[in-house]
Amino acid sequence: MILVCGEALVDVFVGEGGPTRFPAEFVVGGSPFNVALGLARLGERSAFFSGLSTDRFGEVLRDVLVGEGVDVSLSPAVPNPTTVSIVARGADGHPRYAFYGADAADRCLTSAQLPPALPDDVQAIAMGSYTIAVQPVREAYLALARREKGRRTISIDPNLRPTVVGDLDAWATGFEDFAATATIVKSSDEDIAIAYRGKLGVAEAARRWRASGAELVVVTRGGDGAVAFLRDEEPLAVPGRKVEVVDTVGAGDTFHAALLAHLSRSGHLGGPSLASLTRDGLARSVAYAVTASSITCSRRGADLPRAAEVAAALAGKDAP
C-alpha cells in the first residue's frame, strides 16, 4: 500500500454571467488527492491521510476517494471548511485565481494526530504541494517523514504553489527539511525555475536534493518527457509521447502516481528496495509515467488514466 499525504480541495470554475448570477463548475482535486486516486486507478492499493471536512464538499471528497477504492480510514473528519480555489476569467481573457484555505481541513492536522504506527503493509509514503509548506500540517507531515525514513520509501513532490506558500526563499529553505527525509524527489523543470528563480538549473537542483539524501530525483519537462538522476549515475533522459494536448491539469500528479505504481510492481518500494533499481528498470518506470501523464494531457481536467489505458498506449493500441 502507498500512503498519500496532503491536500484535498474543490476547484470552482466560474463562467461569465450577471448581473447577480454566475454559472460555476465544481471539480474535486488537489495534487495529493489526485495521486491517491491515480494510484488506485492504476491498480495499486492506496490510502489517503489528510483532514477531510464534515461540510458537503468534504463529504464529496471522501465519497470520491472511497468510490475509487482509496482507503481513507486514517483521514479524520474535522469541522474546518474544505479549501476552495476559485478560477475565473478576467477582463483580459486570462484566468484569475482566488484561494480560500485559511484554517481549512487539509491544513489543520497536527503532530499529535499522527497515527502512532502505520499499518505494516504501507511500503511507501507520498506527499507534497502546499501542505508541506503551511502550518500546522507541515510539521505533522515532516514529523511523519522523519519517523518513517529508512523504513519506508518516501516520495516528495514540491508541486509549488507560489500564491499559497508566499516567500519563495523561505519555501526553498523549508523544502530542504523534506528533501532530507526523501528517498525520491519528483519535481518539474517549471517548479525548479520558479523556486530558485534561475539560480539553480535542473541538474543543480537534482544534485542538491541527492546531497540531502534522496536516492532518486526525477524531473518532468513537459512535452520533452523527463530526466532521472539515480545515485551517481549519468542522467537518464526519457522522451515525451506525442499526443494532442487538451490541457495539462493533473499531468504531474499522474506522473507521480504512475512512477510509484511501476516501482511498486517491479519490487522497488519499501525500505532499501530502491538500492536494487537498475538503469534499465528506471527507464521502464519513467517511460510508464510519461505515457500515463500523456494520456491525462489528452483529455480535459485531471482525468487520470486506468492501468488498461496505459498498457494499451505502451503497446501502441487503443485503450479497451
Phi and psi in degrees as GROMACS dihedral restraints (atoms count N, CA, C in turn):
[ dihedral_restraints ]
;  ai    aj    ak    al  type     phi  dphi    fc
    3     4     5     6     1  -114.0    20    10
    4     5     6     7     1   124.2    20    10
    6     7     8     9     1   -94.9    20    10
    7     8     9    10     1   124.4    20    10
    9    10    11    12     1  -108.9    20    10
   10    11    12    13     1   130.3    20    10
   12    13    14    15     1  -117.6    20    10
   13    14    15    16     1   135.8    20    10
   15    16    17    18     1   147.5    20    10
   16    17    18    19     1  -161.8    20    10
   18    19    20    21     1   -80.7    20    10
   19    20    21    22     1   154.2    20    10
   21    22    23    24     1  -136.6    20    10
   22    23    24    25     1   126.7    20    10
   24    25    26    27     1  -146.1    20    10
   25    26    27    28     1  -179.2    20    10
   27    28    29    30     1  -124.0    20    10
   28    29    30    31     1   125.6    20    10
   30    31    32    33     1   -91.2    20    10
   31    32    33    34     1   131.1    20    10
   33    34    35    36     1  -113.7    20    10
   34    35    36    37     1   112.3    20    10
   36    37    38    39     1   -94.8    20    10
   37    38    39    40     1   113.1    20    10
   39    40    41    42     1   -97.6    20    10
   40    41    42    43     1   126.2    20    10
   42    43    44    45     1   -91.6    20    10
   43    44    45    46     1  -179.1    20    10
   45    46    47    48     1   -79.7    20    10
   46    47    48    49     1   140.2    20    10
   48    49    50    51     1  -167.6    20    10
   49    50    51    52     1  -154.6    20    10
   51    52    53    54     1   128.6    20    10
   52    53    54    55     1   173.1    20    10
   54    55    56    57     1   -78.1    20    10
   55    56    57    58     1   -16.5    20    10
   57    58    59    60     1  -123.7    20    10
   58    59    60    61     1    -4.2    20    10
   60    61    62    63     1  -127.7    20    10
   61    62    63    64     1   140.8    20    10
   63    64    65    66     1  -134.6    20    10
   64    65    66    67     1   132.4    20    10
   66    67    68    69     1   -70.8    20    10
   67    68    69    70     1   147.5    20    10
   69    70    71    72     1  -146.3    20    10
   70    71    72    73     1   149.0    20    10
   72    73    74    75     1  -118.6    20    10
   73    74    75    76     1   129.4    20    10
   75    76    77    78     1  -104.2    20    10
   76    77    78    79     1   126.0    20    10
   78    79    80    81     1  -130.1    20    10
   79    80    81    82     1   126.0    20    10
   81    82    83    84     1   -73.7    20    10
   82    83    84    85     1   149.0    20    10
   84    85    86    87     1  -178.3    20    10
   85    86    87    88     1  -149.2    20    10
   87    88    89    90     1   107.8    20    10
   88    89    90    91     1   135.5    20    10
   90    91    92    93     1   -56.0    20    10
   91    92    93    94     1   -55.4    20    10
   93    94    95    96     1   -63.6    20    10
   94    95    96    97     1   -35.7    20    10
   96    97    98    99     1   -54.8    20    10
   97    98    99   100     1   -46.1    20    10
   99   100   101   102     1   -64.7    20    10
  100   101   102   103     1   -39.0    20    10
  102   103   104   105     1   -63.3    20    10
  103   104   105   106     1   -44.7    20    10
  105   106   107   108     1   -61.2    20    10
  106   107   108   109     1   -45.2    20    10
  108   109   110   111     1   -64.2    20    10
  109   110   111   112     1   -43.4    20    10
  111   112   113   114     1   -62.2    20    10
  112   113   114   115     1   -39.8    20    10
  114   115   116   117     1   -60.2    20    10
  115   116   117   118     1   -44.4    20    10
  117   118   119   120     1   -62.9    20    10
  118   119   120   121     1   -41.0    20    10
  120   121   122   123     1   -65.7    20    10
  121   122   123   124     1   -26.6    20    10
  123   124   125   126     1   -88.4    20    10
  124   125   126   127     1     7.1    20    10
  126   127   128   129     1    90.7    20    10
  127   128   129   130     1    10.3    20    10
  129   130   131   132     1   -97.6    20    10
  130   131   132   133     1   147.9    20    10
  132   133   134   135     1   -76.8    20    10
  133   134   135   136     1   126.3    20    10
  135   136   137   138     1  -133.6    20    10
  136   137   138   139     1   154.4    20    10
  138   139   140   141     1  -132.6    20    10
  139   140   141   142     1   156.5    20    10
  141   142   143   144     1  -125.1    20    10
  142   143   144   145     1   133.1    20    10
  144   145   146   147     1  -125.5    20    10
  145   146   147   148     1   103.8    20    10
  147   148   149   150     1  -164.7    20    10
  148   149   150   151     1   159.7    20    10
  150   151   152   153     1   -72.0    20    10
  151   152   153   154     1   128.4    20    10
  153   154   155   156     1  -117.0    20    10
  154   155   156   157     1   128.3    20    10
  156   157   158   159     1   -69.3    20    10
  157   158   159   160     1   153.9    20    10
  159   160   161   162     1   -84.6    20    10
  160   161   162   163     1    -0.3    20    10
  162   163   164   165     1   -73.6    20    10
  163   164   165   166     1   176.4    20    10
  165   166   167   168     1   -62.6    20    10
  166   167   168   169     1   -39.4    20    10
  168   169   170   171     1   -61.9    20    10
  169   170   171   172     1   -41.8    20    10
  171   172   173   174     1   -63.3    20    10
  172   173   174   175     1   -38.8    20    10
  174   175   176   177     1   -61.4    20    10
  175   176   177   178     1   -41.5    20    10
  177   178   179   180     1   -66.1    20    10
  178   179   180   181     1   -44.4    20    10
  180   181   182   183     1   -57.9    20    10
  181   182   183   184     1   -45.6    20    10
  183   184   185   186     1   -63.7    20    10
  184   185   186   187     1   -43.9    20    10
  186   187   188   189     1   -63.1    20    10
  187   188   189   190     1   -39.5    20    10
  189   190   191   192     1   -64.4    20    10
  190   191   192   193     1   -46.0    20    10
  192   193   194   195     1   -60.0    20    10
  193   194   195   196     1   -48.1    20    10
  195   196   197   198     1   -62.0    20    10
  196   197   198   199     1   -41.2    20    10
  198   199   200   201     1   -62.8    20    10
  199   200   201   202     1   -27.3    20    10
  201   202   203   204     1   -89.7    20    10
  202   203   204   205     1    -1.4    20    10
  204   205   206   207     1    92.2    20    10
  205   206   207   208     1    15.2    20    10
  207   208   209   210     1   -86.6    20    10
  208   209   210   211     1   133.8    20    10
  210   211   212   213     1   -77.8    20    10
  211   212   213   214     1   120.5    20    10
  213   214   215   216     1  -113.2    20    10
  214   215   216   217     1    18.2    20    10
  216   217   218   219     1   -64.6    20    10
  217   218   219   220     1   -23.0    20    10
  219   220   221   222     1   -87.4    20    10
  220   221   222   223     1    -9.3    20    10
  222   223   224   225     1   -89.0    20    10
  223   224   225   226     1   110.6    20    10
  225   226   227   228     1   -70.8    20    10
  226   227   228   229     1   146.5    20    10
  228   229   230   231     1   -85.2    20    10
  229   230   231   232     1   122.8    20    10
  231   232   233   234     1  -126.3    20    10
  232   233   234   235     1   153.0    20    10
  234   235   236   237     1   -77.4    20    10
  235   236   237   238     1   -13.1    20    10
  237   238   239   240     1   -60.0    20    10
  238   239   240   241     1   148.6    20    10
  240   241   242   243     1   -71.6    20    10
  241   242   243   244     1   159.9    20    10
  243   244   245   246     1   -74.4    20    10
  244   245   246   247     1   139.9    20    10
  246   247   248   249     1   -62.7    20    10
  247   248   249   250     1   137.6    20    10
  249   250   251   252     1  -127.2    20    10
  250   251   252   253     1   130.9    20    10
  252   253   254   255     1  -112.5    20    10
  253   254   255   256     1   123.9    20    10
  255   256   257   258     1  -100.3    20    10
  256   257   258   259     1   127.6    20    10
  258   259   260   261     1  -120.4    20    10
  259   260   261   262     1   119.2    20    10
  261   262   263   264     1  -138.6    20    10
  262   263   264   265     1   152.7    20    10
  264   265   266   267     1   -87.2    20    10
  265   266   267   268     1   129.2    20    10
  267   268   269   270     1   -81.1    20    10
  268   269   270   271     1   177.5    20    10
  270   271   272   273     1   -62.5    20    10
  271   272   273   274     1   -26.2    20    10
  273   274   275   276     1   -85.1    20    10
  274   275   276   277     1     1.2    20    10
  276   277   278   279     1    89.8    20    10
  277   278   279   280     1    -9.2    20    10
  279   280   281   282     1   -90.6    20    10
  280   281   282   283     1   149.3    20    10
  282   283   284   285     1   -69.2    20    10
  283   284   285   286     1   144.9    20    10
  285   286   287   288     1  -123.0    20    10
  286   287   288   289     1   145.4    20    10
  288   289   290   291     1  -121.7    20    10
  289   290   291   292     1   140.2    20    10
  291   292   293   294     1  -131.5    20    10
  292   293   294   295     1   135.0    20    10
  294   295   296   297     1  -121.1    20    10
  295   296   297   298     1   125.5    20    10
  297   298   299   300     1  -119.4    20    10
  298   299   300   301     1    96.2    20    10
  300   301   302   303     1  -137.5    20    10
  301   302   303   304     1     3.6    20    10
  303   304   305   306     1   -60.7    20    10
  304   305   306   307     1   128.5    20    10
  306   307   308   309     1    58.4    20    10
  307   308   309   310     1    25.1    20    10
  309   310   311   312     1   -77.9    20    10
  310   311   312   313     1   167.0    20    10
  312   313   314   315     1   -59.2    20    10
  313   314   315   316     1   -38.5    20    10
  315   316   317   318     1   -79.5    20    10
  316   317   318   319     1    -3.3    20    10
  318   319   320   321     1  -122.4    20    10
  319   320   321   322     1    11.5    20    10
  321   322   323   324     1   -96.7    20    10
  322   323   324   325     1    -7.3    20    10
  324   325   326   327     1   -62.3    20    10
  325   326   327   328     1   143.8    20    10
  327   328   329   330     1  -119.7    20    10
  328   329   330   331     1   166.6    20    10
  330   331   332   333     1   -59.9    20    10
  331   332   333   334     1   -29.1    20    10
  333   334   335   336     1   -66.2    20    10
  334   335   336   337     1   -19.6    20    10
  336   337   338   339     1   -93.9    20    10
  337   338   339   340     1     2.7    20    10
  339   340   341   342     1   -65.5    20    10
  340   341   342   343     1   139.7    20    10
  342   343   344   345     1   -62.5    20    10
  343   344   345   346     1   137.2    20    10
  345   346   347   348     1   -59.8    20    10
  346   347   348   349     1   -26.7    20    10
  348   349   350   351     1  -153.8    20    10
  349   350   351   352     1   144.3    20    10
  351   352   353   354     1   -86.0    20    10
  352   353   354   355     1   154.0    20    10
  354   355   356   357     1   -55.6    20    10
  355   356   357   358     1   146.2    20    10
  357   358   359   360     1   -60.5    20    10
  358   359   360   361     1   -26.6    20    10
  360   361   362   363     1   -85.8    20    10
  361   362   363   364     1     4.1    20    10
  363   364   365   366     1   -77.8    20    10
  364   365   366   367     1   110.8    20    10
  366   367   368   369     1   -97.0    20    10
  367   368   369   370     1   -18.9    20    10
  369   370   371   372     1  -149.9    20    10
  370   371   372   373     1   155.0    20    10
  372   373   374   375     1  -126.5    20    10
  373   374   375   376     1   129.8    20    10
  375   376   377   378     1  -117.9    20    10
  376   377   378   379     1   136.9    20    10
  378   379   380   381     1  -152.7    20    10
  379   380   381   382     1   165.9    20    10
  381   382   383   384     1   161.8    20    10
  382   383   384   385     1  -169.1    20    10
  384   385   386   387     1    66.2    20    10
  385   386   387   388     1  -155.1    20    10
  387   388   389   390     1   -71.6    20    10
  388   389   390   391     1   -17.6    20    10
  390   391   392   393     1   -73.5    20    10
  391   392   393   394     1    -7.1    20    10
  393   394   395   396     1   -95.1    20    10
  394   395   396   397     1     9.8    20    10
  396   397   398   399     1  -129.0    20    10
  397   398   399   400     1   -12.4    20    10
  399   400   401   402     1  -115.0    20    10
  400   401   402   403     1   146.6    20    10
  402   403   404   405     1   -92.9    20    10
  403   404   405   406     1   155.0    20    10
  405   406   407   408     1   -88.0    20    10
  406   407   408   409     1    -4.1    20    10
  408   409   410   411     1   -64.8    20    10
  409   410   411   412     1   -29.7    20    10
  411   412   413   414     1   -55.2    20    10
  412   413   414   415     1   -49.0    20    10
  414   415   416   417     1   -66.0    20    10
  415   416   417   418     1   -32.7    20    10
  417   418   419   420     1   -65.8    20    10
  418   419   420   421     1   -48.5    20    10
  420   421   422   423     1   -68.4    20    10
  421   422   423   424     1   -36.0    20    10
  423   424   425   426     1   -64.9    20    10
  424   425   426   427     1   -41.4    20    10
  426   427   428   429     1   -62.3    20    10
  427   428   429   430     1   -40.2    20    10
  429   430   431   432     1   -64.5    20    10
  430   431   432   433     1   -45.5    20    10
  432   433   434   435     1   -62.5    20    10
  433   434   435   436     1   -42.0    20    10
  435   436   437   438     1   -65.4    20    10
  436   437   438   439     1   -38.5    20    10
  438   439   440   441     1   -66.7    20    10
  439   440   441   442     1   -37.8    20    10
  441   442   443   444     1   -96.1    20    10
  442   443   444   445     1    -4.5    20    10
  444   445   446   447     1   -56.5    20    10
  445   446   447   448     1   133.7    20    10
  447   448   449   450     1    90.2    20    10
  448   449   450   451     1   -25.3    20    10
  450   451   452   453     1   -95.1    20    10
  451   452   453   454     1   -29.9    20    10
  453   454   455   456     1  -137.8    20    10
  454   455   456   457     1   152.6    20    10
  456   457   458   459     1   -66.8    20    10
  457   458   459   460     1   132.3    20    10
  459   460   461   462     1  -118.9    20    10
  460   461   462   463     1   120.8    20    10
  462   463   464   465     1  -116.1    20    10
  463   464   465   466     1   125.7    20    10
  465   466   467   468     1  -117.6    20    10
  466   467   468   469     1   131.7    20    10
  468   469   470   471     1  -120.5    20    10
  469   470   471   472     1   109.5    20    10
  471   472   473   474     1   -58.0    20    10
  472   473   474   475     1   -38.5    20    10
  474   475   476   477     1    36.1    20    10
  475   476   477   478     1    65.2    20    10
  477   478   479   480     1   -64.0    20    10
  478   479   480   481     1   134.5    20    10
  480   481   482   483     1  -122.6    20    10
  481   482   483   484     1    86.6    20    10
  483   484   485   486     1   -57.5    20    10
  484   485   486   487     1   -36.8    20    10
  486   487   488   489     1   -70.0    20    10
  487   488   489   490     1   -17.9    20    10
  489   490   491   492     1   -95.1    20    10
  490   491   492   493     1   -43.5    20    10
  492   493   494   495     1   -82.7    20    10
  493   494   495   496     1   -20.4    20    10
  495   496   497   498     1    77.0    20    10
  496   497   498   499     1  -117.5    20    10
  498   499   500   501     1   -60.6    20    10
  499   500   501   502     1   111.1    20    10
  501   502   503   504     1   -71.5    20    10
  502   503   504   505     1   -31.3    20    10
  504   505   506   507     1   -64.9    20    10
  505   506   507   508     1   -42.3    20    10
  507   508   509   510     1   -66.0    20    10
  508   509   510   511     1   -38.5    20    10
  510   511   512   513     1   -61.1    20    10
  511   512   513   514     1   -46.7    20    10
  513   514   515   516     1   -61.0    20    10
  514   515   516   517     1   -40.7    20    10
  516   517   518   519     1   -65.4    20    10
  517   518   519   520     1   -44.8    20    10
  519   520   521   522     1   -66.5    20    10
  520   521   522   523     1   -32.3    20    10
  522   523   524   525     1   -65.6    20    10
  523   524   525   526     1   -27.9    20    10
  525   526   527   528     1   -59.1    20    10
  526   527   528   529     1   -31.6    20    10
  528   529   530   531     1   -60.9    20    10
  529   530   531   532     1   -42.0    20    10
  531   532   533   534     1   -74.6    20    10
  532   533   534   535     1   -38.3    20    10
  534   535   536   537     1   -59.6    20    10
  535   536   537   538     1   -32.3    20    10
  537   538   539   540     1   -69.7    20    10
  538   539   540   541     1   -17.8    20    10
  540   541   542   543     1   -96.7    20    10
  541   542   543   544     1   -10.9    20    10
  543   544   545   546     1   -82.1    20    10
  544   545   546   547     1   141.7    20    10
  546   547   548   549     1   -88.0    20    10
  547   548   549   550     1   -39.4    20    10
  549   550   551   552     1  -128.2    20    10
  550   551   552   553     1   135.7    20    10
  552   553   554   555     1  -117.3    20    10
  553   554   555   556     1   121.8    20    10
  555   556   557   558     1  -109.8    20    10
  556   557   558   559     1   124.8    20    10
  558   559   560   561     1  -139.3    20    10
  559   560   561   562     1  -174.2    20    10
  561   562   563   564     1  -127.3    20    10
  562   563   564   565     1   154.9    20    10
  564   565   566   567     1   -63.5    20    10
  565   566   567   568     1   -30.0    20    10
  567   568   569   570     1   -66.5    20    10
  568   569   570   571     1   -44.0    20    10
  570   571   572   573     1   -63.3    20    10
  571   572   573   574     1   -39.4    20    10
  573   574   575   576     1   -64.4    20    10
  574   575   576   577     1   -41.8    20    10
  576   577   578   579     1   -63.8    20    10
  577   578   579   580     1   -39.8    20    10
  579   580   581   582     1   -71.1    20    10
  580   581   582   583     1   -45.0    20    10
  582   583   584   585     1   -65.5    20    10
  583   584   585   586     1   -41.8    20    10
  585   586   587   588     1  -108.0    20    10
  586   587   588   589     1     0.8    20    10
  588   589   590   591     1    46.5    20    10
  589   590   591   592     1    47.3    20    10
  591   592   593   594     1    83.7    20    10
  592   593   594   595     1    -5.6    20    10
  594   595   596   597     1   -75.1    20    10
  595   596   597   598     1   -27.9    20    10
  597   598   599   600     1  -129.5    20    10
  598   599   600   601     1   133.6    20    10
  600   601   602   603     1   -88.6    20    10
  601   602   603   604     1  -174.3    20    10
  603   604   605   606     1   -60.7    20    10
  604   605   606   607     1   -48.8    20    10
  606   607   608   609     1   -64.7    20    10
  607   608   609   610     1   -38.3    20    10
  609   610   611   612     1   -67.9    20    10
  610   611   612   613     1   -41.5    20    10
  612   613   614   615     1   -63.3    20    10
  613   614   615   616     1   -41.6    20    10
  615   616   617   618     1   -61.8    20    10
  616   617   618   619     1   -42.0    20    10
  618   619   620   621     1   -63.1    20    10
  619   620   621   622     1   -39.9    20    10
  621   622   623   624     1   -62.6    20    10
  622   623   624   625     1   -46.6    20    10
  624   625   626   627     1   -68.6    20    10
  625   626   627   628     1   -36.1    20    10
  627   628   629   630     1   -69.2    20    10
  628   629   630   631     1   -36.0    20    10
  630   631   632   633     1   -64.7    20    10
  631   632   633   634     1   -28.0    20    10
  633   634   635   636     1   -74.5    20    10
  634   635   636   637     1   -18.7    20    10
  636   637   638   639     1   135.1    20    10
  637   638   639   640     1   -11.8    20    10
  639   640   641   642     1   -66.0    20    10
  640   641   642   643     1   133.4    20    10
  642   643   644   645     1   -81.7    20    10
  643   644   645   646     1   -31.2    20    10
  645   646   647   648     1  -135.3    20    10
  646   647   648   649     1   130.6    20    10
  648   649   650   651     1  -122.6    20    10
  649   650   651   652     1   128.6    20    10
  651   652   653   654     1  -124.9    20    10
  652   653   654   655     1   126.6    20    10
  654   655   656   657     1  -120.0    20    10
  655   656   657   658     1   122.2    20    10
  657   658   659   660     1   -81.3    20    10
  658   659   660   661     1   149.6    20    10
  660   661   662   663     1  -131.2    20    10
  661   662   663   664     1    40.7    20    10
  663   664   665   666     1    61.0    20    10
  664   665   666   667     1  -133.1    20    10
  666   667   668   669     1   -66.9    20    10
  667   668   669   670     1   -10.9    20    10
  669   670   671   672     1   -89.7    20    10
  670   671   672   673     1     7.1    20    10
  672   673   674   675     1    89.3    20    10
  673   674   675   676     1  -132.4    20    10
  675   676   677   678     1  -152.8    20    10
  676   677   678   679     1   159.9    20    10
  678   679   680   681     1  -128.7    20    10
  679   680   681   682     1   137.1    20    10
  681   682   683   684     1  -120.1    20    10
  682   683   684   685     1   143.9    20    10
  684   685   686   687     1  -123.8    20    10
  685   686   687   688     1   108.3    20    10
  687   688   689   690     1  -113.3    20    10
  688   689   690   691     1   120.3    20    10
  690   691   692   693     1    49.8    20    10
  691   692   693   694     1  -131.2    20    10
  693   694   695   696     1  -101.8    20    10
  694   695   696   697     1    16.2    20    10
  696   697   698   699     1   -77.4    20    10
  697   698   699   700     1   165.1    20    10
  699   700   701   702     1   -64.9    20    10
  700   701   702   703     1   148.2    20    10
  702   703   704   705     1   -56.6    20    10
  703   704   705   706     1   144.1    20    10
  705   706   707   708     1  -111.0    20    10
  706   707   708   709     1   114.6    20    10
  708   709   710   711     1   -98.5    20    10
  709   710   711   712     1   131.2    20    10
  711   712   713   714     1  -119.0    20    10
  712   713   714   715     1   123.5    20    10
  714   715   716   717     1   -69.2    20    10
  715   716   717   718     1   161.2    20    10
  717   718   719   720     1   -75.4    20    10
  718   719   720   721     1   172.2    20    10
  720   721   722   723     1  -115.6    20    10
  721   722   723   724     1   126.9    20    10
  723   724   725   726     1   -74.2    20    10
  724   725   726   727     1   125.1    20    10
  726   727   728   729     1  -143.0    20    10
  727   728   729   730     1   164.1    20    10
  729   730   731   732     1   -81.5    20    10
  730   731   732   733     1   109.6    20    10
  732   733   734   735     1   -78.2    20    10
  733   734   735   736     1   123.8    20    10
  735   736   737   738     1   -90.6    20    10
  736   737   738   739     1   -51.9    20    10
  738   739   740   741     1  -161.0    20    10
  739   740   741   742     1   171.5    20    10
  741   742   743   744     1  -108.7    20    10
  742   743   744   745     1    12.5    20    10
  744   745   746   747     1   -62.6    20    10
  745   746   747   748     1   125.4    20    10
  747   748   749   750     1    84.7    20    10
  748   749   750   751     1     0.3    20    10
  750   751   752   753     1   -65.6    20    10
  751   752   753   754     1   -43.8    20    10
  753   754   755   756     1   -65.8    20    10
  754   755   756   757     1   -37.8    20    10
  756   757   758   759     1   -65.4    20    10
  757   758   759   760     1   -40.2    20    10
  759   760   761   762     1   -61.5    20    10
  760   761   762   763     1   -44.2    20    10
  762   763   764   765     1   -59.3    20    10
  763   764   765   766     1   -46.6    20    10
  765   766   767   768     1   -61.2    20    10
  766   767   768   769     1   -47.6    20    10
  768   769   770   771     1   -61.6    20    10
  769   770   771   772     1   -44.4    20    10
  771   772   773   774     1   -69.6    20    10
  772   773   774   775     1   -36.9    20    10
  774   775   776   777     1   -60.9    20    10
  775   776   777   778     1   -47.6    20    10
  777   778   779   780     1   -66.2    20    10
  778   779   780   781     1   -38.6    20    10
  780   781   782   783     1   -61.4    20    10
  781   782   783   784     1   -45.0    20    10
  783   784   785   786     1   -69.8    20    10
  784   785   786   787     1   -39.7    20    10
  786   787   788   789     1   -62.4    20    10
  787   788   789   790     1   -36.8    20    10
  789   790   791   792     1   -63.9    20    10
  790   791   792   793     1   -47.2    20    10
  792   793   794   795     1   -64.1    20    10
  793   794   795   796     1   -30.8    20    10
  795   796   797   798     1   -90.4    20    10
  796   797   798   799     1     7.1    20    10
  798   799   800   801     1    79.5    20    10
  799   800   801   802     1    29.0    20    10
  801   802   803   804     1  -117.1    20    10
  802   803   804   805     1    26.6    20    10
  804   805   806   807     1  -120.3    20    10
  805   806   807   808     1   151.1    20    10
  807   808   809   810     1   100.8    20    10
  808   809   810   811     1   116.6    20    10
  810   811   812   813     1    55.1    20    10
  811   812   813   814     1  -128.3    20    10
  813   814   815   816     1   -89.2    20    10
  814   815   816   817     1    15.3    20    10
  816   817   818   819     1   -60.3    20    10
  817   818   819   820     1   -28.3    20    10
  819   820   821   822     1   -66.7    20    10
  820   821   822   823     1   -19.9    20    10
  822   823   824   825     1   -61.6    20    10
  823   824   825   826     1   -25.6    20    10
  825   826   827   828     1   -92.7    20    10
  826   827   828   829     1     2.6    20    10
  828   829   830   831     1   -70.3    20    10
  829   830   831   832     1   124.1    20    10
  831   832   833   834     1   -90.3    20    10
  832   833   834   835     1   169.4    20    10
  834   835   836   837     1   -64.5    20    10
  835   836   837   838     1   -40.3    20    10
  837   838   839   840     1   -65.5    20    10
  838   839   840   841     1   -41.1    20    10
  840   841   842   843     1   -63.8    20    10
  841   842   843   844     1   -40.2    20    10
  843   844   845   846     1   -62.8    20    10
  844   845   846   847     1   -42.4    20    10
  846   847   848   849     1   -59.3    20    10
  847   848   849   850     1   -40.7    20    10
  849   850   851   852     1   -66.5    20    10
  850   851   852   853     1   -40.6    20    10
  852   853   854   855     1   -65.5    20    10
  853   854   855   856     1   -43.7    20    10
  855   856   857   858     1   -67.8    20    10
  856   857   858   859     1   -39.4    20    10
  858   859   860   861     1   -63.2    20    10
  859   860   861   862     1   -38.2    20    10
  861   862   863   864     1   -61.6    20    10
  862   863   864   865     1   -44.3    20    10
  864   865   866   867     1   -66.8    20    10
  865   866   867   868     1   -39.9    20    10
  867   868   869   870     1   -61.4    20    10
  868   869   870   871     1   -43.8    20    10
  870   871   872   873     1   -64.5    20    10
  871   872   873   874     1   -45.0    20    10
  873   874   875   876     1   -61.1    20    10
  874   875   876   877     1   -44.9    20    10
  876   877   878   879     1   -67.9    20    10
  877   878   879   880     1   -30.6    20    10
  879   880   881   882     1   -66.2    20    10
  880   881   882   883     1   -32.5    20    10
  882   883   884   885     1   -66.0    20    10
  883   884   885   886     1   -42.9    20    10
  885   886   887   888     1   -60.5    20    10
  886   887   888   889     1   -39.2    20    10
  888   889   890   891     1   -65.8    20    10
  889   890   891   892     1   -20.4    20    10
  891   892   893   894     1   -85.3    20    10
  892   893   894   895     1     0.4    20    10
  894   895   896   897     1  -140.5    20    10
  895   896   897   898     1   164.3    20    10
  897   898   899   900     1   -75.1    20    10
  898   899   900   901     1   134.5    20    10
  900   901   902   903     1    76.9    20    10
  901   902   903   904     1  -179.3    20    10
  903   904   905   906     1   -82.4    20    10
  904   905   906   907     1    68.3    20    10
  906   907   908   909     1   -99.9    20    10
  907   908   909   910     1    87.1    20    10
  909   910   911   912     1   -73.8    20    10
  910   911   912   913     1   145.2    20    10
  912   913   914   915     1   -78.1    20    10
  913   914   915   916     1   164.8    20    10
  915   916   917   918     1  -100.6    20    10
  916   917   918   919     1   164.7    20    10
  918   919   920   921     1   -56.9    20    10
  919   920   921   922     1   -40.9    20    10
  921   922   923   924     1   -64.6    20    10
  922   923   924   925     1   -33.6    20    10
  924   925   926   927     1   -67.8    20    10
  925   926   927   928     1   -41.5    20    10
  927   928   929   930     1   -68.0    20    10
  928   929   930   931     1   -41.7    20    10
  930   931   932   933     1   -60.7    20    10
  931   932   933   934     1   -41.1    20    10
  933   934   935   936     1   -66.2    20    10
  934   935   936   937     1   -40.9    20    10
  936   937   938   939     1   -64.0    20    10
  937   938   939   940     1   -40.6    20    10
  939   940   941   942     1   -65.6    20    10
  940   941   942   943     1   -30.9    20    10
  942   943   944   945     1   -86.9    20    10
  943   944   945   946     1    -1.5    20    10
  945   946   947   948     1    74.2    20    10
  946   947   948   949     1    25.7    20    10
  948   949   950   951     1  -117.2    20    10
  949   950   951   952     1   163.8    20    10
  951   952   953   954     1   -72.7    20    10
  952   953   954   955     1   145.9    20    10
  954   955   956   957     1   -63.9    20    10
  955   956   957   958     1   146.5    20    10
